Amino acid sequence: MGRKNQSKRGKREEPEALDLDRVRMGIRTTVMKGSISFTKQSHSGASAEEGKKWTCPFCNGTFGEGVAHVVAWETELGPSIRRHFHTMCFSRWQGRIN
């Protein structure tokens, strides 16, 4: 009996198209800091408006377009109160976002 050159797993599906805007915005995750749930999302800064500046609520330093950072908000309150943090500053952040 001859050998079959067909996969036993069946047909492969085509991979989903890569959404570059979603890749630039990063993956949204939920983290707990103390008893507060935060939603955080990494941001490359590449898609920021030209001349746009943010102030990090942890160190009060400013940064603008092209600087990778974290956008975070208290999950319960929603993204309307989101803040932009330096990535390292958010890892050290312990508190509420006002």
KOLSE-536259 format. One record per atom (N, C-alpha, C, O, CB): residue number from 1; residue in three letters; chain; atom name; x, y, z. Coordinates in nm, 2 decimals. Glycine has a CB too. Example, Ala and Ser with C-alpha at 12.3 -4.5 7.8 and 13.67 -1.06 7.14 Angstrom:
KOLSE-536259
REC   k   r c  a   east  north     up
REC   1 ALA A  N   1.32  -0.57   0.78
REC   1 ALA A CA   1.23  -0.45   0.78
REC   1 ALA A  C   1.32  -0.33   0.78
REC   1 ALA A  O   1.42  -0.33   0.85
REC   1 ALA A CB   1.13  -0.45   0.90
REC   2 SER A  N   1.28  -0.22   0.71
REC   2 SER A CA   1.37  -0.11   0.71
REC   2 SER A  C   1.29   0.00   0.79
REC   2 SER A  O   1.34   0.11   0.80
REC   2 SER A CB   1.41  -0.06   0.57
//
This chain:
KOLSE-536259
REC   k   r c  a   east  north     up
REC   1 MET A  N   0.08  -0.12   0.00
REC   1 MET A CA   0.00   0.00   0.00
REC   1 MET A  C   0.09   0.12   0.00
REC   1 MET A  O   0.19   0.13   0.07
REC   1 MET A CB  -0.10   0.00   0.12
REC   2 GLY A  N   0.06   0.22  -0.08
REC   2 GLY A CA   0.14   0.34  -0.10
REC   2 GLY A  C   0.11   0.44   0.02
REC   2 GLY A  O   0.01   0.44   0.09
REC   2 GLY A CB   0.11   0.41  -0.23
REC   3 ARG A  N   0.21   0.54   0.03
REC   3 ARG A CA   0.20   0.64   0.13
REC   3 ARG A  C   0.11   0.76   0.08
REC   3 ARG A  O   0.12   0.80  -0.04
REC   3 ARG A CB   0.34   0.69   0.17
REC   4 LYS A  N   0.03   0.81   0.17
REC   4 LYS A CA  -0.05   0.93   0.14
REC   4 LYS A  C   0.02   1.05   0.18
REC   4 LYS A  O   0.07   1.06   0.29
REC   4 LYS A CB  -0.19   0.92   0.21
REC   5 ASN A  N   0.03   1.15   0.09
REC   5 ASN A CA   0.10   1.28   0.12
REC   5 ASN A  C   0.01   1.39   0.16
REC   5 ASN A  O   0.02   1.50   0.13
REC   5 ASN A CB   0.18   1.32   0.00
REC   6 GLN A  N  -0.10   1.35   0.24
REC   6 GLN A CA  -0.19   1.45   0.28
REC   6 GLN A  C  -0.19   1.46   0.43
REC   6 GLN A  O  -0.16   1.36   0.51
REC   6 GLN A CB  -0.34   1.41   0.24
REC   7 SER A  N  -0.21   1.58   0.48
REC   7 SER A CA  -0.20   1.61   0.62
REC   7 SER A  C  -0.32   1.54   0.69
REC   7 SER A  O  -0.43   1.54   0.63
REC   7 SER A CB  -0.20   1.76   0.65
REC   8 LYS A  N  -0.30   1.49   0.81
REC   8 LYS A CA  -0.41   1.43   0.88
REC   8 LYS A  C  -0.49   1.53   0.96
REC   8 LYS A  O  -0.60   1.50   1.01
REC   8 LYS A CB  -0.36   1.32   0.98
REC   9 ARG A  N  -0.44   1.65   0.97
REC   9 ARG A CA  -0.51   1.76   1.04
REC   9 ARG A  C  -0.62   1.83   0.96
REC   9 ARG A  O  -0.69   1.91   1.02
REC   9 ARG A CB  -0.40   1.86   1.09
REC  10 GLY A  N  -0.63   1.81   0.84
REC  10 GLY A CA  -0.73   1.88   0.76
REC  10 GLY A  C  -0.67   2.00   0.70
REC  10 GLY A  O  -0.55   2.03   0.70
REC  10 GLY A CB  -0.85   1.91   0.85
REC  11 LYS A  N  -0.76   2.08   0.64
REC  11 LYS A CA  -0.72   2.20   0.57
REC  11 LYS A  C  -0.69   2.31   0.67
REC  11 LYS A  O  -0.75   2.32   0.77
REC  11 LYS A CB  -0.83   2.25   0.48
REC  12 ARG A  N  -0.58   2.38   0.64
REC  12 ARG A CA  -0.54   2.50   0.72
REC  12 ARG A  C  -0.62   2.62   0.68
REC  12 ARG A  O  -0.64   2.64   0.56
REC  12 ARG A CB  -0.39   2.52   0.71
REC  13 GLU A  N  -0.66   2.70   0.78
REC  13 GLU A CA  -0.73   2.82   0.75
REC  13 GLU A  C  -0.63   2.93   0.72
REC  13 GLU A  O  -0.52   2.93   0.78
REC  13 GLU A CB  -0.83   2.86   0.87
REC  14 GLU A  N  -0.67   3.03   0.64
REC  14 GLU A CA  -0.58   3.14   0.61
REC  14 GLU A  C  -0.57   3.23   0.74
REC  14 GLU A  O  -0.67   3.25   0.81
REC  14 GLU A CB  -0.64   3.23   0.50
REC  15 PRO A  N  -0.45   3.27   0.77
REC  15 PRO A CA  -0.43   3.36   0.89
REC  15 PRO A  C  -0.50   3.49   0.87
REC  15 PRO A  O  -0.52   3.54   0.76
REC  15 PRO A CB  -0.28   3.39   0.92
REC  16 GLU A  N  -0.55   3.54   0.99
REC  16 GLU A CA  -0.62   3.67   0.99
REC  16 GLU A  C  -0.52   3.78   0.94
REC  16 GLU A  O  -0.41   3.78   0.98
REC  16 GLU A CB  -0.68   3.70   1.13
REC  17 ALA A  N  -0.57   3.88   0.87
REC  17 ALA A CA  -0.49   3.99   0.82
REC  17 ALA A  C  -0.44   4.07   0.94
REC  17 ALA A  O  -0.51   4.09   1.04
REC  17 ALA A CB  -0.57   4.08   0.73
REC  18 LEU A  N  -0.32   4.12   0.93
REC  18 LEU A CA  -0.25   4.19   1.04
REC  18 LEU A  C  -0.31   4.34   1.04
REC  18 LEU A  O  -0.30   4.41   0.94
REC  18 LEU A CB  -0.10   4.19   1.03
REC  19 ASP A  N  -0.36   4.38   1.16
REC  19 ASP A CA  -0.42   4.51   1.17
REC  19 ASP A  C  -0.30   4.60   1.23
REC  19 ASP A  O  -0.28   4.59   1.35
REC  19 ASP A CB  -0.54   4.51   1.26
REC  20 LEU A  N  -0.24   4.68   1.15
REC  20 LEU A CA  -0.12   4.76   1.19
REC  20 LEU A  C  -0.16   4.86   1.30
REC  20 LEU A  O  -0.08   4.89   1.39
REC  20 LEU A CB  -0.06   4.82   1.08
REC  21 ASP A  N  -0.28   4.92   1.29
REC  21 ASP A CA  -0.32   5.02   1.39
REC  21 ASP A  C  -0.33   4.95   1.53
REC  21 ASP A  O  -0.29   5.01   1.63
REC  21 ASP A CB  -0.45   5.08   1.35
REC  22 ARG A  N  -0.38   4.83   1.53
REC  22 ARG A CA  -0.39   4.75   1.66
REC  22 ARG A  C  -0.26   4.72   1.71
REC  22 ARG A  O  -0.23   4.72   1.83
REC  22 ARG A CB  -0.48   4.63   1.64
REC  23 VAL A  N  -0.16   4.68   1.62
REC  23 VAL A CA  -0.03   4.65   1.67
REC  23 VAL A  C   0.04   4.77   1.73
REC  23 VAL A  O   0.10   4.76   1.83
REC  23 VAL A CB   0.06   4.59   1.55
REC  24 ARG A  N   0.02   4.89   1.67
REC  24 ARG A CA   0.08   5.01   1.72
REC  24 ARG A  C   0.03   5.05   1.85
REC  24 ARG A  O   0.10   5.10   1.94
REC  24 ARG A CB   0.06   5.12   1.62
REC  25 MET A  N  -0.10   5.02   1.88
REC  25 MET A CA  -0.16   5.06   2.00
REC  25 MET A  C  -0.13   4.96   2.11
REC  25 MET A  O  -0.15   4.99   2.23
REC  25 MET A CB  -0.31   5.06   1.98
REC  26 GLY A  N  -0.08   4.84   2.08
REC  26 GLY A CA  -0.05   4.74   2.18
REC  26 GLY A  C  -0.17   4.66   2.23
REC  26 GLY A  O  -0.28   4.68   2.19
REC  26 GLY A CB   0.01   4.81   2.30
REC  27 ILE A  N  -0.14   4.57   2.32
REC  27 ILE A CA  -0.24   4.48   2.37
REC  27 ILE A  C  -0.29   4.54   2.50
REC  27 ILE A  O  -0.22   4.58   2.59
REC  27 ILE A CB  -0.18   4.34   2.39
REC  28 ARG A  N  -0.42   4.53   2.52
REC  28 ARG A CA  -0.49   4.58   2.64
REC  28 ARG A  C  -0.49   4.47   2.74
REC  28 ARG A  O  -0.53   4.36   2.71
REC  28 ARG A CB  -0.64   4.63   2.61
REC  29 THR A  N  -0.45   4.50   2.86
REC  29 THR A CA  -0.44   4.40   2.97
REC  29 THR A  C  -0.50   4.47   3.10
REC  29 THR A  O  -0.51   4.59   3.11
REC  29 THR A CB  -0.30   4.35   3.00
REC  30 THR A  N  -0.54   4.38   3.19
REC  30 THR A CA  -0.59   4.43   3.32
REC  30 THR A  C  -0.48   4.39   3.43
REC  30 THR A  O  -0.44   4.27   3.43
REC  30 THR A CB  -0.73   4.37   3.35
REC  31 VAL A  N  -0.45   4.48   3.51
REC  31 VAL A CA  -0.35   4.46   3.62
REC  31 VAL A  C  -0.41   4.51   3.75
REC  31 VAL A  O  -0.49   4.60   3.75
REC  31 VAL A CB  -0.21   4.52   3.59
REC  32 MET A  N  -0.38   4.44   3.86
REC  32 MET A CA  -0.42   4.48   3.99
REC  32 MET A  C  -0.30   4.55   4.06
REC  32 MET A  O  -0.19   4.50   4.06
REC  32 MET A CB  -0.47   4.36   4.08
REC  33 LYS A  N  -0.33   4.67   4.12
REC  33 LYS A CA  -0.23   4.74   4.20
REC  33 LYS A  C  -0.31   4.77   4.33
REC  33 LYS A  O  -0.39   4.86   4.34
REC  33 LYS A CB  -0.18   4.88   4.13
REC  34 GLY A  N  -0.26   4.70   4.43
REC  34 GLY A CA  -0.34   4.70   4.56
REC  34 GLY A  C  -0.47   4.64   4.53
REC  34 GLY A  O  -0.48   4.53   4.49
REC  34 GLY A CB  -0.35   4.85   4.61
REC  35 SER A  N  -0.58   4.71   4.57
REC  35 SER A CA  -0.71   4.66   4.55
REC  35 SER A  C  -0.78   4.72   4.43
REC  35 SER A  O  -0.90   4.71   4.41
REC  35 SER A CB  -0.80   4.68   4.67
REC  36 ILE A  N  -0.70   4.80   4.35
REC  36 ILE A CA  -0.76   4.87   4.23
REC  36 ILE A  C  -0.72   4.80   4.10
REC  36 ILE A  O  -0.61   4.76   4.08
REC  36 ILE A CB  -0.71   5.01   4.23
REC  37 SER A  N  -0.82   4.77   4.02
REC  37 SER A CA  -0.80   4.71   3.89
REC  37 SER A  C  -0.78   4.82   3.78
REC  37 SER A  O  -0.86   4.91   3.77
REC  37 SER A CB  -0.93   4.62   3.85
REC  38 PHE A  N  -0.67   4.81   3.71
REC  38 PHE A CA  -0.63   4.91   3.61
REC  38 PHE A  C  -0.64   4.83   3.47
REC  38 PHE A  O  -0.59   4.72   3.46
REC  38 PHE A CB  -0.50   4.97   3.63
REC  39 THR A  N  -0.68   4.90   3.37
REC  39 THR A CA  -0.67   4.86   3.23
REC  39 THR A  C  -0.55   4.94   3.18
REC  39 THR A  O  -0.55   5.06   3.19
REC  39 THR A CB  -0.80   4.88   3.15
REC  40 LYS A  N  -0.46   4.87   3.12
REC  40 LYS A CA  -0.34   4.93   3.06
REC  40 LYS A  C  -0.32   4.89   2.92
REC  40 LYS A  O  -0.35   4.78   2.88
REC  40 LYS A CB  -0.21   4.91   3.15
REC  41 GLN A  N  -0.26   4.98   2.84
REC  41 GLN A CA  -0.24   4.95   2.70
REC  41 GLN A  C  -0.11   5.02   2.66
REC  41 GLN A  O  -0.09   5.14   2.68
REC  41 GLN A CB  -0.36   4.99   2.61
REC  42 SER A  N  -0.02   4.94   2.60
REC  42 SER A CA   0.11   5.00   2.56
REC  42 SER A  C   0.08   5.08   2.43
REC  42 SER A  O  -0.01   5.06   2.36
REC  42 SER A CB   0.22   4.89   2.53
REC  43 HIS A  N   0.16   5.19   2.41
REC  43 HIS A CA   0.14   5.28   2.30
REC  43 HIS A  C   0.28   5.31   2.25
REC  43 HIS A  O   0.37   5.35   2.32
REC  43 HIS A CB   0.06   5.41   2.34
REC  44 SER A  N   0.30   5.30   2.12
REC  44 SER A CA   0.43   5.32   2.06
REC  44 SER A  C   0.46   5.47   2.05
REC  44 SER A  O   0.58   5.51   2.04
REC  44 SER A CB   0.44   5.26   1.92
REC  45 GLY A  N   0.36   5.55   2.05
REC  45 GLY A CA   0.38   5.70   2.03
REC  45 GLY A  C   0.39   5.74   1.89
REC  45 GLY A  O   0.39   5.86   1.86
REC  45 GLY A CB   0.50   5.74   2.11
REC  46 ALA A  N   0.40   5.64   1.80
REC  46 ALA A CA   0.42   5.67   1.66
REC  46 ALA A  C   0.29   5.74   1.59
REC  46 ALA A  O   0.30   5.81   1.50
REC  46 ALA A CB   0.46   5.55   1.58
REC  47 SER A  N   0.18   5.70   1.65
REC  47 SER A CA   0.05   5.75   1.58
REC  47 SER A  C   0.00   5.88   1.65
REC  47 SER A  O  -0.11   5.92   1.63
REC  47 SER A CB  -0.05   5.65   1.59
REC  48 ALA A  N   0.08   5.94   1.74
REC  48 ALA A CA   0.04   6.06   1.81
REC  48 ALA A  C   0.03   6.18   1.72
REC  48 ALA A  O   0.10   6.18   1.62
REC  48 ALA A CB   0.13   6.09   1.93
REC  49 GLU A  N  -0.06   6.27   1.75
REC  49 GLU A CA  -0.07   6.39   1.68
REC  49 GLU A  C   0.07   6.47   1.69
REC  49 GLU A  O   0.13   6.47   1.79
REC  49 GLU A CB  -0.19   6.48   1.73
REC  50 GLU A  N   0.10   6.53   1.58
REC  50 GLU A CA   0.23   6.61   1.58
REC  50 GLU A  C   0.22   6.72   1.68
REC  50 GLU A  O   0.12   6.80   1.69
REC  50 GLU A CB   0.26   6.67   1.44
REC  51 GLY A  N   0.32   6.73   1.77
REC  51 GLY A CA   0.32   6.84   1.87
REC  51 GLY A  C   0.25   6.80   2.00
REC  51 GLY A  O   0.25   6.88   2.09
REC  51 GLY A CB   0.27   6.96   1.81
REC  52 LYS A  N   0.18   6.69   2.00
REC  52 LYS A CA   0.11   6.64   2.12
REC  52 LYS A  C   0.20   6.61   2.23
REC  52 LYS A  O   0.30   6.55   2.21
REC  52 LYS A CB   0.01   6.52   2.09
REC  53 LYS A  N   0.17   6.66   2.35
REC  53 LYS A CA   0.26   6.63   2.47
REC  53 LYS A  C   0.17   6.58   2.58
REC  53 LYS A  O   0.05   6.61   2.60
REC  53 LYS A CB   0.33   6.76   2.52
REC  54 TRP A  N   0.22   6.49   2.66
REC  54 TRP A CA   0.16   6.43   2.78
REC  54 TRP A  C   0.24   6.46   2.90
REC  54 TRP A  O   0.37   6.47   2.89
REC  54 TRP A CB   0.12   6.28   2.76
REC  55 THR A  N   0.18   6.46   3.02
REC  55 THR A CA   0.25   6.47   3.14
REC  55 THR A  C   0.23   6.35   3.22
REC  55 THR A  O   0.12   6.31   3.25
REC  55 THR A CB   0.21   6.60   3.23
REC  56 CYS A  N   0.34   6.28   3.26
REC  56 CYS A CA   0.33   6.16   3.34
REC  56 CYS A  C   0.28   6.19   3.48
REC  56 CYS A  O   0.35   6.27   3.54
REC  56 CYS A CB   0.46   6.08   3.34
REC  57 PRO A  N   0.17   6.13   3.53
REC  57 PRO A CA   0.13   6.16   3.66
REC  57 PRO A  C   0.22   6.11   3.77
REC  57 PRO A  O   0.20   6.15   3.89
REC  57 PRO A CB  -0.01   6.10   3.68
REC  58 PHE A  N   0.31   6.02   3.74
REC  58 PHE A CA   0.40   5.97   3.85
REC  58 PHE A  C   0.52   6.06   3.87
REC  58 PHE A  O   0.55   6.10   3.98
REC  58 PHE A CB   0.45   5.83   3.81
REC  59 CYS A  N   0.59   6.10   3.76
REC  59 CYS A CA   0.71   6.18   3.77
REC  59 CYS A  C   0.69   6.32   3.73
REC  59 CYS A  O   0.78   6.41   3.74
REC  59 CYS A CB   0.82   6.12   3.69
REC  60 ASN A  N   0.58   6.36   3.67
REC  60 ASN A CA   0.55   6.49   3.62
REC  60 ASN A  C   0.63   6.53   3.50
REC  60 ASN A  O   0.64   6.65   3.46
REC  60 ASN A CB   0.56   6.59   3.73
REC  61 GLY A  N   0.70   6.43   3.44
REC  61 GLY A CA   0.78   6.46   3.32
REC  61 GLY A  C   0.69   6.46   3.20
REC  61 GLY A  O   0.59   6.40   3.20
REC  61 GLY A CB   0.90   6.36   3.31
REC  62 THR A  N   0.73   6.54   3.10
REC  62 THR A CA   0.65   6.54   2.98
REC  62 THR A  C   0.72   6.46   2.87
REC  62 THR A  O   0.84   6.45   2.87
REC  62 THR A CB   0.63   6.69   2.93
REC  63 PHE A  N   0.64   6.41   2.78
REC  63 PHE A CA   0.69   6.34   2.66
REC  63 PHE A  C   0.59   6.36   2.55
REC  63 PHE A  O   0.47   6.40   2.57
REC  63 PHE A CB   0.71   6.19   2.69
REC  64 GLY A  N   0.63   6.33   2.43
REC  64 GLY A CA   0.54   6.35   2.31
REC  64 GLY A  C   0.55   6.24   2.21
REC  64 GLY A  O   0.58   6.12   2.25
REC  64 GLY A CB   0.58   6.48   2.24
REC  65 GLU A  N   0.52   6.27   2.09
REC  65 GLU A CA   0.51   6.17   1.98
REC  65 GLU A  C   0.65   6.10   1.97
REC  65 GLU A  O   0.75   6.15   1.99
REC  65 GLU A CB   0.48   6.24   1.85
REC  66 GLY A  N   0.63   5.97   1.93
REC  66 GLY A CA   0.75   5.89   1.91
REC  66 GLY A  C   0.80   5.82   2.04
REC  66 GLY A  O   0.90   5.74   2.03
REC  66 GLY A CB   0.86   5.96   1.85
REC  67 VAL A  N   0.75   5.85   2.15
REC  67 VAL A CA   0.80   5.80   2.28
REC  67 VAL A  C   0.70   5.69   2.32
REC  67 VAL A  O   0.58   5.71   2.35
REC  67 VAL A CB   0.81   5.91   2.39
REC  68 ALA A  N   0.75   5.56   2.33
REC  68 ALA A CA   0.67   5.45   2.38
REC  68 ALA A  C   0.63   5.48   2.52
REC  68 ALA A  O   0.71   5.52   2.60
REC  68 ALA A CB   0.75   5.32   2.36
REC  69 HIS A  N   0.50   5.45   2.55
REC  69 HIS A CA   0.45   5.47   2.69
REC  69 HIS A  C   0.33   5.38   2.71
REC  69 HIS A  O   0.29   5.30   2.63
REC  69 HIS A CB   0.42   5.62   2.71
REC  70 VAL A  N   0.27   5.39   2.83
REC  70 VAL A CA   0.15   5.32   2.87
REC  70 VAL A  C   0.04   5.41   2.89
REC  70 VAL A  O   0.05   5.52   2.95
REC  70 VAL A CB   0.18   5.24   3.00
REC  71 VAL A  N  -0.08   5.37   2.84
REC  71 VAL A CA  -0.20   5.45   2.87
REC  71 VAL A  C  -0.28   5.36   2.97
REC  71 VAL A  O  -0.30   5.24   2.94
REC  71 VAL A CB  -0.28   5.48   2.73
REC  72 ALA A  N  -0.32   5.42   3.08
REC  72 ALA A CA  -0.39   5.34   3.18
REC  72 ALA A  C  -0.51   5.41   3.24
REC  72 ALA A  O  -0.51   5.54   3.24
REC  72 ALA A CB  -0.29   5.30   3.29
REC  73 TRP A  N  -0.60   5.33   3.29
REC  73 TRP A CA  -0.72   5.39   3.36
REC  73 TRP A  C  -0.77   5.29   3.46
REC  73 TRP A  O  -0.75   5.17   3.44
REC  73 TRP A CB  -0.83   5.44   3.26
REC  74 GLU A  N  -0.84   5.34   3.56
REC  74 GLU A CA  -0.91   5.25   3.65
REC  74 GLU A  C  -1.02   5.18   3.58
REC  74 GLU A  O  -1.11   5.25   3.53
REC  74 GLU A CB  -0.96   5.33   3.78
REC  75 THR A  N  -1.02   5.05   3.58
REC  75 THR A CA  -1.11   4.97   3.50
REC  75 THR A  C  -1.26   5.01   3.53
REC  75 THR A  O  -1.34   5.02   3.44
REC  75 THR A CB  -1.09   4.83   3.52
REC  76 GLU A  N  -1.29   5.03   3.66
REC  76 GLU A CA  -1.42   5.06   3.70
REC  76 GLU A  C  -1.47   5.19   3.65
REC  76 GLU A  O  -1.59   5.21   3.63
REC  76 GLU A CB  -1.43   5.05   3.85
REC  77 LEU A  N  -1.38   5.29   3.64
REC  77 LEU A CA  -1.42   5.42   3.60
REC  77 LEU A  C  -1.42   5.45   3.44
REC  77 LEU A  O  -1.48   5.54   3.40
REC  77 LEU A CB  -1.33   5.52   3.66
REC  78 GLY A  N  -1.35   5.36   3.37
REC  78 GLY A CA  -1.35   5.37   3.22
REC  78 GLY A  C  -1.24   5.46   3.17
REC  78 GLY A  O  -1.18   5.53   3.24
REC  78 GLY A CB  -1.49   5.42   3.18
REC  79 PRO A  N  -1.23   5.45   3.04
REC  79 PRO A CA  -1.11   5.52   2.97
REC  79 PRO A  C  -1.13   5.67   2.96
REC  79 PRO A  O  -1.03   5.74   2.92
REC  79 PRO A CB  -1.10   5.47   2.83
REC  80 SER A  N  -1.24   5.73   3.01
REC  80 SER A CA  -1.25   5.87   3.00
REC  80 SER A  C  -1.15   5.94   3.10
REC  80 SER A  O  -1.13   6.06   3.09
REC  80 SER A CB  -1.40   5.92   3.04
REC  81 ILE A  N  -1.10   5.86   3.20
REC  81 ILE A CA  -1.01   5.92   3.30
REC  81 ILE A  C  -0.87   5.86   3.27
REC  81 ILE A  O  -0.78   5.86   3.36
REC  81 ILE A CB  -1.05   5.88   3.44
REC  82 ARG A  N  -0.84   5.82   3.15
REC  82 ARG A CA  -0.71   5.76   3.12
REC  82 ARG A  C  -0.60   5.86   3.13
REC  82 ARG A  O  -0.62   5.98   3.12
REC  82 ARG A CB  -0.71   5.70   2.98
REC  83 ARG A  N  -0.48   5.81   3.17
REC  83 ARG A CA  -0.36   5.89   3.18
REC  83 ARG A  C  -0.25   5.82   3.10
REC  83 ARG A  O  -0.25   5.70   3.09
REC  83 ARG A CB  -0.32   5.91   3.33
REC  84 HIS A  N  -0.15   5.90   3.06
REC  84 HIS A CA  -0.04   5.85   2.99
REC  84 HIS A  C   0.09   5.85   3.08
REC  84 HIS A  O   0.12   5.96   3.13
REC  84 HIS A CB  -0.01   5.94   2.86
REC  85 PHE A  N   0.15   5.73   3.10
REC  85 PHE A CA   0.26   5.72   3.19
REC  85 PHE A  C   0.38   5.68   3.11
REC  85 PHE A  O   0.37   5.61   3.01
REC  85 PHE A CB   0.23   5.61   3.30
REC  86 HIS A  N   0.50   5.71   3.16
REC  86 HIS A CA   0.62   5.65   3.11
REC  86 HIS A  C   0.61   5.50   3.15
REC  86 HIS A  O   0.55   5.47   3.25
REC  86 HIS A CB   0.76   5.71   3.17
REC  87 THR A  N   0.66   5.41   3.07
REC  87 THR A CA   0.64   5.26   3.10
REC  87 THR A  C   0.69   5.23   3.24
REC  87 THR A  O   0.62   5.16   3.31
REC  87 THR A CB   0.71   5.18   2.99
REC  88 MET A  N   0.81   5.27   3.27
REC  88 MET A CA   0.87   5.24   3.41
REC  88 MET A  C   0.79   5.31   3.52
REC  88 MET A  O   0.77   5.25   3.62
REC  88 MET A CB   1.01   5.28   3.41
REC  89 CYS A  N   0.74   5.43   3.49
REC  89 CYS A CA   0.66   5.50   3.60
REC  89 CYS A  C   0.53   5.42   3.63
REC  89 CYS A  O   0.49   5.41   3.75
REC  89 CYS A CB   0.63   5.64   3.55
REC  90 PHE A  N   0.47   5.37   3.53
REC  90 PHE A CA   0.34   5.29   3.56
REC  90 PHE A  C   0.37   5.17   3.64
REC  90 PHE A  O   0.29   5.13   3.72
REC  90 PHE A CB   0.27   5.26   3.43
REC  91 SER A  N   0.48   5.10   3.61
REC  91 SER A CA   0.52   4.99   3.69
REC  91 SER A  C   0.54   5.02   3.84
REC  91 SER A  O   0.52   4.94   3.93
REC  91 SER A CB   0.64   4.92   3.64
REC  92 ARG A  N   0.58   5.14   3.87
REC  92 ARG A CA   0.60   5.19   4.01
REC  92 ARG A  C   0.47   5.25   4.07
REC  92 ARG A  O   0.47   5.27   4.19
REC  92 ARG A CB   0.71   5.29   4.01
REC  93 TRP A  N   0.38   5.29   3.99
REC  93 TRP A CA   0.26   5.36   4.03
REC  93 TRP A  C   0.18   5.28   4.13
REC  93 TRP A  O   0.15   5.16   4.10
REC  93 TRP A CB   0.17   5.40   3.91
REC  94 GLN A  N   0.14   5.34   4.24
REC  94 GLN A CA   0.05   5.28   4.34
REC  94 GLN A  C  -0.04   5.39   4.38
REC  94 GLN A  O  -0.01   5.48   4.46
REC  94 GLN A CB   0.13   5.22   4.46
REC  95 GLY A  N  -0.16   5.38   4.34
REC  95 GLY A CA  -0.26   5.49   4.38
REC  95 GLY A  C  -0.38   5.49   4.28
REC  95 GLY A  O  -0.40   5.41   4.20
REC  95 GLY A CB  -0.19   5.62   4.39
REC  96 ARG A  N  -0.45   5.59   4.30
REC  96 ARG A CA  -0.57   5.61   4.22
REC  96 ARG A  C  -0.54   5.71   4.11
REC  96 ARG A  O  -0.45   5.80   4.12
REC  96 ARG A CB  -0.69   5.66   4.30
REC  97 ILE A  N  -0.61   5.71   4.00
REC  97 ILE A CA  -0.59   5.80   3.89
REC  97 ILE A  C  -0.70   5.91   3.91
REC  97 ILE A  O  -0.82   5.87   3.91
REC  97 ILE A CB  -0.60   5.74   3.75
REC  98 ASN A  N  -0.67   6.03   3.92
REC  98 ASN A CA  -0.76   6.14   3.94
REC  98 ASN A  C  -0.79   6.21   3.81
REC  98 ASN A  O  -0.87   6.30   3.81
REC  98 ASN A CB  -0.71   6.24   4.05
//
